[in-house]
Amino acid sequence: MSRTFLEDLYAPVTEETTARDLPVTGRVPDGLSGRYLRIGPNPFGLDDPEAYHWFMGDGMVHGVRLRDGRAEWYRNRWVRSRRVAAELGEPWPGGPALDDFDIAPNTNVIGHAGRTFALIEGGFRPYELSHDLGTLGPCDFGGTLKGGYTAHTKKDPATGELHAIAYYFGWDHLQYTVLSASGLVTRSVEIPVSDGPMVHDLALTEKYVVLYDLPVTFSMALAEDGAALPYAWNDAHPARIGLLPRTGDASDVRWIDVDPCWVFHTMNAYDDGDRIVLDLAKFPSFLRDGRLEGNPPPVLDRWTIDPAAGTVAQRTLDDRSQEFPRVDERLTSRPHRYGYTVTSESSPGDLVGDGLLKHDYRTGRTEIRRFPAGSSVGEAVFVASAPDSAEDDGYLMTLAYDPDRAATDLVIISAQDFTGAPVAAVHLPVRVPNGIHGNWLPDR
């Protein structure tokens, strides 16, 4: 691995910062009360920078607290895994790490059952965080999680349950779990697979859990060579998706072949009569020889699945380079009209972007919001203006690097005025390195 992911806007920050009463251009909407959290790799104490893999860097969480029209605080904190705590000269908080398989999660940060969790995939356990981003320790959901977990969950808006697919290089199966609204695993299904595929995300409809079994798999050659992430594109592994009925078991999974490709992220999925509509960002291939660099650009696809015929119609809707698809999550597993992605016009194929796209699936129109040259913009999360507001009535939140300040802003955009002036820009005192997922955790 090159030093690409240790330089420029990927370069890790070296200090934890707390800042209060942040300056704001514009006005933070009074109804926004909660925390915007974003996580990403921020390696601490690298022994061999040449061997570093971005996906395996120690996780750091960045947070902005909004309330009553103010930006009350910004904090960034490393997740205290056993190793990071030792590097910081602190006692490890302890907790149920899986077989001493421990890393500081770096991929996603979510709220559930009144708690905050930092997530990573590959068999590692989540870490629970305090409200002010202190580390409470690894978590197995009260002893109900029997294996590792995942970086991506899908919340059913009707039940509040979290659906997840986990994998681990030593398993011959995927592990599907349902986490109750109160934070306990109530359902677990082991689904046999071959070759140890990497499975980053899933899709959820009202009838089905949609599984990805695609040609990025565990590589013994890379593992024996000491690779930090021993996964790579595997031409010999067939590409397919699986349909698991929401109440079914492993024997009920219907596997359907698709063209070889790689899917990091689902935008949304829903049942359309007897068919399934699946919107996603698709890479033609990924992790060739285990390398993050040089991937072909991801594009926006719509797949229409016919379970009865056993077919998937794959159609590219927008061939601009784009990733990190999001929707109004009140519509997860239900039909949606709007979707949002991060686009990379200046560096197609990058995992970060320089603009945002808003897709209107009803009209077929796409709007683009560009940021100044030298900016870097992350995943945009939709926040409804009220619990019962219309799908497009709300805000998009994202972190964007401001090259003029050499620091990062939390940018709040009106979803209905996508290309207009920001509603507010909260000016953080530091640069937030290019990272992965962000979410809004409202006060309840």
C-alpha positions in Angstrom: 0.0 0.0 0.0 1.3 3.5 -0.9 1.4 6.4 1.5 -1.6 8.0 -0.4 -3.9 7.5 2.6 -1.4 9.1 5.1 -1.0 12.3 3.1 -2.8 15.5 2.2 -6.5 15.5 3.2 -6.2 11.9 4.4 -3.3 12.7 6.8 -4.2 11.8 10.4 -4.6 14.4 13.0 -2.3 14.0 16.0 -4.3 15.6 18.8 -7.7 15.4 20.4 -9.6 18.7 20.4 -12.5 20.1 22.3 -14.0 23.4 21.2 -17.1 25.1 22.5 -19.5 27.8 21.0 -18.4 27.3 17.5 -18.7 30.1 15.0 -21.5 29.8 12.4 -22.2 31.4 9.1 -25.9 31.5 8.6 -28.2 30.0 11.3 -28.5 26.5 12.6 -32.2 25.6 12.4 -33.8 25.7 15.8 -35.3 22.2 15.3 -31.9 20.5 14.9 -31.1 19.2 18.4 -28.6 16.4 18.6 -25.2 15.4 17.4 -23.7 15.0 14.0 -21.0 12.3 14.2 -18.5 11.2 11.6 -15.9 8.4 11.9 -12.8 7.5 9.9 -9.4 5.9 10.1 -6.8 8.0 12.0 -3.8 5.7 12.7 -2.0 6.2 16.0 1.6 5.0 16.5 2.2 3.4 13.1 5.2 1.1 13.1 5.4 0.7 9.3 3.7 3.4 7.3 4.5 1.5 4.1 2.3 -1.4 5.2 -0.6 0.8 6.3 -4.1 0.1 4.8 -6.7 2.8 5.2 -9.5 0.4 6.0 -7.5 -0.8 9.1 -6.5 2.6 10.6 -7.5 3.3 14.2 -10.9 4.9 14.3 -11.4 8.5 15.4 -14.9 9.9 15.9 -15.6 13.6 15.2 -18.7 15.2 16.7 -20.7 18.5 16.6 -23.4 19.1 19.1 -26.3 21.3 17.9 -29.0 22.7 20.1 -31.3 25.8 20.2 -29.8 27.3 17.0 -26.2 27.0 18.4 -23.2 24.8 17.7 -22.4 23.9 21.3 -19.2 21.9 20.9 -16.9 20.0 18.6 -14.9 17.0 19.8 -12.6 14.4 18.2 -11.7 11.3 20.1 -9.8 8.1 19.2 -11.8 4.9 20.0 -9.8 3.3 22.8 -9.1 -0.2 21.6 -6.7 -2.2 23.8 -3.7 -1.0 21.6 -4.8 2.6 21.3 -5.4 2.9 25.1 -1.9 1.5 25.7 -0.4 4.0 23.2 -2.1 6.8 25.0 -0.9 5.5 28.4 -4.5 4.8 29.6 -6.1 1.7 31.0 -8.2 -0.1 28.5 -11.9 0.1 29.4 -12.3 -3.6 28.8 -15.2 -5.6 27.5 -16.3 -8.5 25.4 -13.9 -8.4 22.5 -14.3 -11.5 20.3 -11.5 -14.0 20.8 -9.2 -11.1 21.7 -9.8 -9.9 18.1 -9.7 -6.2 18.8 -9.4 -3.0 16.7 -10.6 0.6 17.2 -13.7 0.7 14.9 -13.3 3.2 12.1 -16.2 2.7 9.6 -19.5 3.9 10.9 -21.0 5.5 14.0 -24.7 5.1 14.9 -27.2 5.7 17.6 -29.5 2.9 18.8 -31.6 2.3 21.9 -30.4 5.5 23.4 -26.7 4.4 23.0 -23.9 5.3 20.6 -21.9 2.7 18.8 -18.7 2.8 16.6 -18.8 0.0 14.0 -16.4 -1.9 11.8 -16.8 -5.2 9.9 -14.8 -8.4 9.4 -15.6 -10.1 12.7 -14.8 -7.3 15.1 -17.2 -6.2 17.9 -18.7 -2.7 18.1 -17.5 -0.2 20.7 -19.9 1.8 22.8 -19.2 5.5 23.2 -20.5 8.0 25.7 -22.5 11.1 24.7 -19.3 13.2 24.6 -17.5 10.5 22.6 -15.5 8.8 25.4 -14.9 5.1 25.0 -17.0 2.7 27.2 -15.6 -0.4 25.6 -16.5 -3.3 23.2 -20.1 -4.4 23.2 -21.9 -7.7 22.6 -25.4 -6.3 23.2 -25.8 -7.8 26.6 -24.3 -11.1 25.7 -26.7 -11.7 22.8 -24.2 -11.2 19.9 -22.5 -14.5 19.4 -20.0 -13.4 16.8 -18.7 -10.2 15.3 -20.8 -7.4 13.8 -20.8 -5.2 10.7 -20.2 -1.6 9.6 -23.7 -1.3 8.1 -27.1 -1.8 9.5 -30.5 -1.1 8.2 -33.2 0.1 10.6 -36.8 -0.9 9.9 -38.8 2.3 10.4 -41.9 0.3 11.4 -40.2 -1.7 14.2 -37.1 0.2 15.1 -35.1 -3.1 14.6 -31.6 -3.1 13.1 -30.9 -5.7 10.5 -27.2 -6.6 9.8 -25.0 -9.1 7.9 -21.6 -9.9 9.4 -18.7 -11.9 8.0 -15.3 -13.1 9.2 -12.4 -14.7 7.3 -12.6 -17.8 9.5 -16.3 -18.4 8.9 -17.9 -20.5 6.2 -21.1 -18.5 6.5 -22.6 -15.0 6.7 -24.3 -14.1 10.0 -27.7 -12.3 9.7 -28.9 -10.7 12.9 -31.8 -8.6 14.0 -31.2 -6.2 16.9 -34.3 -5.2 18.7 -35.3 -1.6 19.4 -34.2 -2.2 23.0 -30.7 -3.3 21.8 -30.7 -7.1 22.1 -30.1 -9.6 19.3 -33.4 -11.4 18.9 -32.8 -13.4 15.7 -29.6 -14.9 14.1 -29.3 -16.9 10.9 -26.1 -18.5 9.5 -26.0 -18.5 5.7 -23.4 -20.8 4.1 -21.0 -19.2 1.6 -17.7 -20.1 0.0 -14.3 -18.4 -0.3 -15.0 -15.9 2.6 -16.5 -13.0 0.8 -16.3 -9.4 2.1 -19.9 -8.1 2.6 -19.9 -4.5 3.5 -23.7 -3.7 3.2 -27.1 -5.3 2.7 -30.5 -4.2 1.5 -33.9 -4.5 3.2 -37.4 -4.6 1.9 -40.6 -5.3 3.7 -40.5 -8.9 2.5 -36.7 -9.6 2.1 -33.2 -9.2 3.3 -31.0 -8.8 0.2 -27.5 -10.3 0.5 -24.4 -9.5 -1.6 -22.0 -12.4 -2.4 -19.6 -10.7 -4.8 -16.1 -11.4 -6.1 -14.1 -9.7 -3.3 -13.0 -12.6 -1.0 -10.4 -13.6 1.6 -7.0 -14.0 0.0 -4.6 -16.5 1.7 -1.8 -15.3 -0.5 -2.2 -11.7 0.9 -2.6 -13.1 4.4 0.7 -15.1 4.1 2.3 -12.0 2.7 1.3 -10.0 5.9 -1.3 -7.8 4.3 -3.2 -5.6 6.7 -6.4 -6.3 4.8 -6.2 -9.8 3.1 -9.1 -9.4 0.7 -9.0 -9.0 -3.1 -10.9 -9.3 -6.3 -11.4 -13.0 -7.1 -12.3 -13.8 -10.7 -13.1 -17.3 -9.8 -15.8 -16.4 -7.3 -19.3 -16.0 -8.9 -21.2 -12.8 -8.3 -24.7 -13.3 -6.9 -27.3 -11.8 -4.7 -29.4 -13.7 -2.1 -33.0 -13.2 -1.1 -33.8 -14.2 2.4 -37.4 -13.9 3.4 -37.6 -11.7 6.5 -39.0 -14.7 8.6 -37.0 -17.4 6.7 -33.9 -19.4 7.5 -30.8 -20.3 5.6 -32.6 -23.0 3.5 -35.0 -20.3 2.2 -32.4 -18.1 0.6 -32.8 -17.8 -3.1 -29.5 -17.0 -4.9 -29.6 -15.2 -8.3 -26.5 -14.6 -10.4 -25.5 -11.1 -11.5 -22.8 -9.7 -13.6 -19.4 -9.5 -11.8 -19.2 -6.2 -9.9 -18.7 -4.9 -6.4 -21.2 -3.1 -4.2 -20.1 -1.1 -1.2 -23.3 0.7 -0.4 -27.1 0.3 -1.0 -29.1 3.5 -1.4 -32.4 1.7 -0.7 -34.6 -1.2 -1.8 -38.3 -1.9 -1.8 -40.9 -4.4 -3.0 -42.7 -3.5 -6.2 -45.5 -6.1 -6.4 -43.7 -9.4 -6.9 -40.4 -7.7 -7.8 -37.7 -5.9 -5.9 -36.2 -2.5 -6.8 -32.7 -2.1 -5.6 -30.8 1.2 -5.9 -27.0 1.2 -5.3 -23.5 2.4 -6.2 -21.7 -0.2 -8.3 -18.0 -0.6 -8.9 -17.2 -2.7 -12.0 -14.4 -4.2 -9.9 -12.7 -3.4 -6.6 -9.5 -4.2 -4.6 -7.6 -5.6 -7.5 -4.6 -7.3 -5.9 -5.9 -5.8 -2.6 -5.1 -2.2 -3.6 -7.4 0.6 -2.9 -5.9 2.8 -5.6 -6.9 2.5 -9.3 -10.4 1.2 -9.0 -12.8 2.0 -11.9 -15.3 4.7 -11.0 -18.5 3.6 -9.2 -21.8 4.5 -10.9 -25.4 4.7 -9.8 -27.4 1.6 -10.7 -30.9 0.3 -10.4 -31.4 -3.4 -10.2 -34.8 -4.9 -10.7 -35.1 -8.4 -9.2 -37.7 -10.9 -10.4 -37.6 -13.7 -7.7 -40.0 -16.0 -9.7 -37.9 -15.8 -12.9 -34.6 -15.8 -11.0 -33.3 -12.7 -12.9 -31.8 -9.4 -12.2 -32.1 -6.5 -14.7 -29.0 -4.3 -14.1 -29.3 -0.7 -15.4 -26.9 2.2 -14.9 -28.9 5.4 -14.2 -26.0 7.8 -13.9 -22.5 7.0 -15.0 -20.8 9.9 -13.2 -18.3 8.7 -10.5 -20.3 8.6 -7.2 -20.5 6.8 -3.9 -22.0 6.9 -0.4 -25.7 6.8 -1.5 -28.2 7.9 1.1 -32.0 8.4 1.3 -34.4 9.7 3.9 -34.1 6.8 6.3 -37.8 7.0 7.3 -38.3 5.3 3.9 -35.8 2.5 4.4 -37.4 -0.6 2.7 -40.2 1.6 1.3 -40.4 3.4 -2.1 -38.3 6.6 -2.3 -38.3 9.4 -4.7 -35.0 11.2 -3.8 -31.5 9.9 -3.3 -28.2 11.6 -2.5 -24.6 10.7 -3.5 -21.1 12.1 -3.3 -19.5 12.7 -6.7 -15.8 12.9 -7.7 -15.5 15.0 -10.8 -11.8 15.9 -10.3 -10.7 12.3 -9.3 -13.1 9.7 -10.6 -12.9 6.5 -8.6 -11.8 8.2 -5.3 -13.7 7.2 -2.2 -14.2 10.9 -1.3 -15.6 13.6 -3.5 -15.8 17.2 -4.5 -19.6 17.6 -4.9 -23.0 16.2 -4.1 -25.7 14.8 -6.4 -29.4 14.8 -5.8 -31.4 12.2 -7.8 -35.1 12.5 -8.4 -36.3 9.1 -9.4 -39.7 10.3 -10.4 -38.6 12.9 -13.0 -35.2 11.4 -13.8 -33.6 14.8 -13.0 -30.2 15.1 -11.2 -28.9 18.2 -9.6 -25.3 18.8 -8.7 -23.9 20.9 -5.9 -20.2 21.8 -6.5 -17.8 22.9 -3.8 -14.8 25.2 -4.2 -11.6 23.8 -5.8 -9.5 22.1 -3.2 -12.5 21.1 -1.1 -13.3 17.6 0.0 -16.9 16.6 0.8 -18.2 13.6 2.7 -21.3 11.5 2.8 -24.5 13.6 3.1 -27.1 12.5 5.6 -30.8 13.6 5.3 -32.5 15.0 8.4 -36.2 15.6 8.2 -37.4 19.1 9.4 -40.1 17.3 11.5 -41.0 13.7 12.1 -44.0 13.9 9.8 -42.6 16.2 7.1 -42.5 15.2 3.4 -39.6 13.2 2.0 -37.8 16.3 0.6 -38.6 18.6 3.5 -35.5 18.8 5.5 -31.7 19.2 5.5 -28.6 17.5 4.3 -25.6 17.5 6.6 -22.0 16.9 5.5 -18.5 17.7 6.4 -16.6 19.7 3.8 -13.0 20.8 3.9 -12.6 24.6 3.4 -9.2 25.2 1.7 -9.4 28.9 2.5 -9.5 28.1 6.3 -7.4 24.9 6.0 -10.1 23.5 8.3 -13.5 21.7 8.0 -17.1 22.9 8.1 -20.2 21.1 9.0 -22.4 22.3 6.1 -26.2 22.3 6.5 -28.1 22.4 3.1 -31.8 22.7 2.4 -32.8 19.6 0.5 -35.4 21.6 -1.4 -32.9 24.3 -2.3 -30.1 21.9 -3.1 -27.9 24.2 -5.0 -28.6 27.4 -3.0 -26.6 29.0 -0.3 -26.1 26.8 2.8 -28.6 27.2 5.6 -25.6 27.2 7.9 -21.9 26.4 8.0 -20.5 25.5 11.4 -16.8 26.3 11.4 -14.7 23.6 13.1 -11.3 24.6 14.6 -9.4 21.8 12.8 -9.2 19.8 9.7 -11.2 16.5 9.8 -9.3 13.9 7.7 -11.1 12.3 4.8 -13.1 9.6 6.5 -16.0 7.2 6.0 -19.6 7.4 7.4 -21.5 10.1 9.2 -24.9 10.2 10.9 -27.2 12.5 12.7 -28.1 11.3 16.2 -31.1 13.4 17.3 -31.9 14.0 21.0 -34.9 12.0 22.1 
